[in-house]
Amino acid sequence: MKQSLILWTSAIVITFLIGFIQNRTSSEYPISGTIGIDGQKVSYLFNSIHSDKGDYRILLRTEIEGLDAIVKWKIVDEEKNWHIDTMQYNNSSLSAVIPRQTARTHIVYNIVLKQNGKEYTLPKNEVVKAKFLGPVPTSIIIHYYLTLFLGILLAVRTGLEFFNNKPRLRFFSIFTLISFFSCAMIFAPVKKAYEMGIIGKTIPPIGQIFEGWLIILVVIWITNLILVSYSKYSKVWGISAAALTILFFSLRNFTKILF
């Protein structure tokens, strides 16, 4: 009982750390920062993904009421000229709105601040790249992440059976496979179809709605289930499958480019 509790606690901690690191290193993680102007702070947080039904809102936090600020933006590969919008100050915030674009549209933008003859660009020396996606029902998002992270948790727990005197590798492998299969074959394609804005409109090529890295995880765990069931080196195969799962999940932004 004590050993099982230790293994489950370890699996939960490892899964949390994997998810945290992957999230913070993702290209979709918001860009944030703070700069100082005349001894006062200007803070910003720019999202790289916009999937809400409304317009894309840009917000700066500052106590400088007379700060001049404009947003320069354009649609990637469609527009050469920049749109220029003035940001409005209200309740310690500067804000502007970029109209919602169709799903899969990319925009780039930055903000130019002017105060006492000096000019500041946010982010410094670069532009924000943002992607518009179609809104996804909350129920689909919940089921997608639930099956994904349950699969990661069970995969790690399967690997930790290496340290168990009486391992239940086949039991954990079955439920890990069920989780990844549900995520890869049901919820991920539906989520992707909503993001692409094609629900009820058209049938896309299969390659566009299935996530390659998730399909790989399903293959890994089908193979692992066979090996742990019939091989005398079942512990080795279990911990190897867990390690491969962590690797492909951690590198999923790269695998999205490949597949």
N, C-alpha and C positions, 0 to 999 in steps of 0.2 A: 504493500500500500504506500509506504514511504517513498520507495523507488519510483513508483508510478507518478506520485505527486511531483517529485523532483523533475522527472522527464517532461511532464506536461507544463510545468512552470518554465522550464528551459525553452520548450518549444514556443510558448507564448512570447517570451522575452525576445528570442531570436527573430520571430515573425514580425514583431513590432519594430525591431531595429532595421530589418530588411526593408519594410514598408516605409519607414521614416527616411532612410538614406536614399531609397529610390525616388521618393517624392521630392526631396530637397535637391537632388541632382538632375531631375527631369527638365527637359527643355521647355515644358509647359508650366514650370513653377513661376509664379508672379515675380516681376522685377520690382524691387523696393529699395528705398534709401532715404537719406536726409541730407540736406545741404544747409549751410548757414548764409544768410544775407543780412548785412547790417546788424549782426548779433542776434538775429532771430532765425528760427528753424522753418524750413519748408520740407515737409515729408510727403512721400509719394509711394503708391503701390499700383503697378500696371499689370493687369491680367493679360496673359498670352492667349487665352481661350475665352470666347464669349458664346454661350449657348442659351442665354435667356431669350425670352420672346421680345423684350424691349430693346431700346437702343443701347449702344456701348457708352457707358458713362465714365469719364475721366475725372478724378478727384485729387486735389492737393490739399493738405492741411497746413495752414499758416495763420499767424496773427497779423501779418502785414496787409493792411487793408488797401493801401495804394499801389500794390504790386501789379504791374502790367504783365499779362500772360496771354499767349496765343498758342493754339494747337495747329500744327502743320501735319496734314495726313493725305494719303492717296491710296488707291487700290493697286495692289501689285499686279504688274503685267497688263493692266488695263488703262491706267492713267499716267500721263507724263507730268501734268501740272499738279501742284499741291493745292489742296483746299486749306484755307486759313480761317480759323474760327477763334473769336475772342472768348476767353474764360471769364466767368462771372463770379464775383466775390459775394459770399453769404454765409453767416454763422461760422466764421473762422475757416472757411473752405473756398477754394477756387474750383469751379467745375465747368465742364463742357461736355457736349454730347456728339458722338459720331453716329449717324443713322445706321440702323441695323441693315446688314447686307445679306445677300442670299447665302445659303449653306455652302461651305468650303471656299468662301471668299477670304483672301488674305489682304490685310492692310498693313502699312507701316506709318508710324507717326512719331513725333517728338514734341516737346513743349519748350517754348522760348520765353524766358522771364527777363524783364527789364526793370532795373531799379537804380536811380541816381547815376544814369549814364553807363551803367554796367549791364552786360548781357550774360545770362546763364542758360544753358541747355540741359534739359532732362529727357532721358538719361544723358550723361556726359559723353560726348563724342560718339554717339550711336543712336539708332532708332529702335523703337519698340515694334516687334513683329507680332501681330494679333491675327487669330483665325476665327472666323464666324462658323458656328456649327448649328444645326437644327436642334431645337429643344427636345430633350429626352424625358419621357415620363419618369417620375420619381421611383415608381415601383420597379422599373427596368434597371435604373441605376443601383438601387438597393440590392436587387438580386444579382446583378453583375459583380459588384464588389464583395457581396457576401460569399458567393461561390468561389470567387478568385482567392480571397484571403483565407477562406476555410480550406481551400485546396493547398495553399502555401503552408498553413498551420499543420495540416495533416501530413504533408510531404516532409516537413521538418521533424514531426513526431515519428514518422516512419524511419527516417534516418537515425534518430536517437534510440531506436530499438536495438541498434548495434551494441548498446551498453546494457541491454536487458538480458537477464539470464534465461528467461523464457519469452523470447520475442514473438510478437503477433504480427509479423510482417505482412502476411496475406490479408489479414483483417484490415489493417491500416491502408494497404495499397489499394484495396477495393474501393474504400470510401474516398481516398484521394483521387482516384480515377473518376469516380462519379462526379465529384466536385468540379474537376477540370473539364470533363466532358460537358457538363451542364453549362459551364461558363463559355467554353469555346464554341459549342455547337448550337446553343439556344440564345443565351442572353447577349453575348458579344455581337453576333450578327444583327440582332434586333436593335441593339444600342447603336451600332454603326449605321444601320439603315436610317434611323431617326436623325443622327448627326449629319448624314448626307442629304437629308431633306427629301428622301425618295419614297417614304411610306405612302402607299396609295397612288403613286405616280408612275413608277416604272420598276422593272426587275433588273437589278444591276448584275454584272458579271460576278460569279462566285468569288473570284479573287479579291474583289473590292470590299466585301462585307465580312470575310473571315480574317482573323488575326493570325498571321503565320506563326508567331512565337507561342500562341496558345495551342495551336494544332500540334506543334512540336512537343509541348508538355503532355498532351494526350497520348501521343506516340510513345513518349518516354515511359509513361505509367502503364500503358498496355504491355510494353516490353518488360517492364519491371515486374508486373503481376505474374507474367509467365515464368520469369527467371526465379523469383522468390518461391514460386510454387513447386518448381521441379529441380532447382539447382541446390547443391550442397553448400554453395557459397552465398546463401540467401542474404546474410547480413551485409556482405560486401555490396551486393546489388542494391539493397535497400538504401544504404548510405550514399552510394554512387548516384542513384536516382534523385535523392534529396539534394545532393550537391549540384547536379545538372539543373534542377528546378530553380534553385537559388541563382545560379549563373544566368539562365535565360530570362528570369524575371528581372534581375538587376540590370541586364543589358537590353531590356525590351525596346528602348528607344532606338537602339542600333539595329535590332532585328526587325523593327517596323520598316526600316529603310530597305533591308535586304529582301523582305517578303511582302 
